[in-house]
Structures are given as C-alpha cells and as structure tokens.
Amino acid sequence: MPESSSTQTFHKAHGLYPEPSSVDDFRRNLAAVQTRIAAACHRAGRDPQTVRLLPVSKTKPESSLRLAYAAGCRMLGENKVQEAHGKWEKMQDLPDLQWAVIGHLQTNKAKLVARFASEFQALDSLRVAEALDRRLQAEGRSLDVFVQVNTSGEASKYGLVPEEVPGFIQYLPAFTALRVRGLMTLALFSKDAGRVRKCFVLLRGLRDRLRQSAPAGVNLDELSMGMSGDFEIAIEEGASVVRVGQALFGARPMPDSHYWPGEPGPENSRR
Ligand SMILES: *Cc1c(COP(=O)(O)O)cnc(C)c1O
C-alpha cells in the first residue's frame, strides 16, 4: 500500500486514456475511474459514497455524451456556456440529464446558465452572482453554486484569492436563487505532486475555517477539486466532488491552454 504522500499526478493524457466508441467502452472507463476513486478513499479512510464523480464532457461530441448517459451518468460538466447550452438543446430527449457549468462566466452569458444549468462551479464575482440571481428569478429557477478559489497563486487562473473569500460569502445570502454548496478549485498544473497537494490542502483549510463564520444559508460542505490528472490526491485531501474529463471521454486533442485561455502556453508546467 503506497503512502498517500507518494500518490502521483497523471497529466499525460495521450495514450493513457482511450476514446470510448461504445457504451461498453464508456462503462470500462467509468469502472476504471471508480476503482481509482475507491483506492484513494481507502488510503484516506473515506467512504467512496462521499465522493461524487462529475464527468466532464467539454469538447466531446454529442454521441460521446449519449454514451455517458447510456452508461448511467445523469449530470455532465462543461466549461464553456455556449457549448453546454447547445448540447442541452440537442439532448432535450433526455430530460433527466443535468448540466454543471464549471468554467468562468461572463455576466452577459448568465441568462443562458439560468435557463438550463443545475450547478455552477465557478462563481468568483458579485456581478456574476447578481446577474445569475436576476435571471434565475425571471426563470423561476434556482442554481447550486460553488465559489471558485485560486489556490495556485497563478495570475492566469480564475477564482478569488483565498483572502477575499470570507468577505465575499457574506454577500451571498442576498441572492436567494443561488444555493451555495461549497468551494471549487483547479490545482497547479504540475507533475510535482507535493505542490499540487498544497492547493487542495489550502482549499480544505479555508473551508474548515469559513464554516465557523459563514452566514446562514451559505453551506460549505462541498469541496470540488481534482481532475483526471490529480483527483486521487484531491480525494486524499477531502474532495467531495471530482471533475473528470479525459479519463472518461478520452484525451482531448488540444493542449490545455486551448481550453483555459490565458493559461501559460502549450508547453506549460503541466506536461
Ligand atoms: C476540463 C476541466 C476538468 C477536467 O479535466 P480532465 O483533465 O479532462 O479530467 C475539470 N475542471 C475544469 C474546470 C475543467 O475545465
């Protein structure tokens, strides 16, 4: 049994994660990820039931999303609002399929999110909170939200700096259509597992401290952290939601900098 401190990152997606082309393929990928989740939970003395797997389908075609649905997935994560909304429109025949928007949102797209999303994991400004709340009220809907925190200190990453979060959450009860569920982060993209782990430790520590001072109605139970390359470390540090794309849907063809505009270039520290 490896020590948890020796858990490594797996950021080389190519070759490691085959693209599923049948429901059975997808089920195999899903089972492999669930096995990794269970092993990480075992190392950390956690019940695997306390970790929710959010499959991330960004950039993948509708046919792949349908494989995920057929394999039992009922919520999918997408990081671009327009792409997510388009997929939602095309998959209206699956009314029990829910959508989580996990990427940065501009206020002018709040209207789209309010229409179809069940969850928004990248709240990092009051302007977006206000825009979402107003649009949700108009739609007669509500939305689960996670506050995104920049735990890596990289200027290019979205999210509030940790010091801003205590003040920020005090304003959130005013937005009655938003149900605050917890915090979300993207760790440093690095093969240095120790530095990745520090990001997760920071988020959990912040959450634990904030629980004392959170205003009524702001629930901080959830910690959304960890993706294909680092979710085992995140689970060891307390993740309750892991957002996994490539390990389920196959490697994406483009470098990550393509999907996170503003990240350091293709040869960023992640490889
Ligand atoms: C794409 C994405 C993920 C999943 O990354 P994979 O490497 O595909 O597992 C997780 N979180 C966010 C915010 C993303 O945009």
The ligand as an SDF file (V2000), in Angstrom:
LIG
                    3D

 15 15  0  0  0  0  0  0  0  0999 V2000
  -11.7570   20.2360  -18.3010 C   0  0  0  0  0  0  0  0  0  0  0  0
  -11.9540   20.5010  -16.8570 C   0  0  0  0  0  0  0  0  0  0  0  0
  -11.8220   19.4690  -15.9190 C   0  0  0  0  0  0  0  0  0  0  0  0
  -11.5000   18.0410  -16.3020 C   0  0  0  0  0  0  0  0  0  0  0  0
  -10.1850   17.9230  -16.7760 O   0  0  0  0  0  0  0  0  0  0  0  0
   -9.6940   16.4880  -17.3380 P   0  0  0  0  0  0  0  0  0  0  0  0
   -8.2310   16.6470  -17.4890 O   0  0  0  0  0  0  0  0  0  0  0  0
  -10.3990   16.3190  -18.6330 O   0  0  0  0  0  0  0  0  0  0  0  0
  -10.0970   15.4910  -16.3400 O   0  0  0  0  0  0  0  0  0  0  0  0
  -12.0210   19.7770  -14.5860 C   0  0  0  0  0  0  0  0  0  0  0  0
  -12.3210   21.0290  -14.1960 N   0  0  0  0  0  0  0  0  0  0  0  0
  -12.4500   22.0440  -15.0620 C   0  0  0  0  0  0  0  0  0  0  0  0
  -12.7910   23.4000  -14.5430 C   0  0  0  0  0  0  0  0  0  0  0  0
  -12.2750   21.8220  -16.4210 C   0  0  0  0  0  0  0  0  0  0  0  0
  -12.4160   22.8370  -17.2910 O   0  0  0  0  0  0  0  0  0  0  0  0
  1  2  1  0
  2  3  1  0
  2 14  2  0
  3  4  1  0
  3 10  2  0
  4  5  1  0
  5  6  1  0
  6  7  2  0
  6  8  1  0
  6  9  1  0
 10 11  1  0
 11 12  2  0
 12 13  1  0
 12 14  1  0
 14 15  1  0
M  END
$$$$
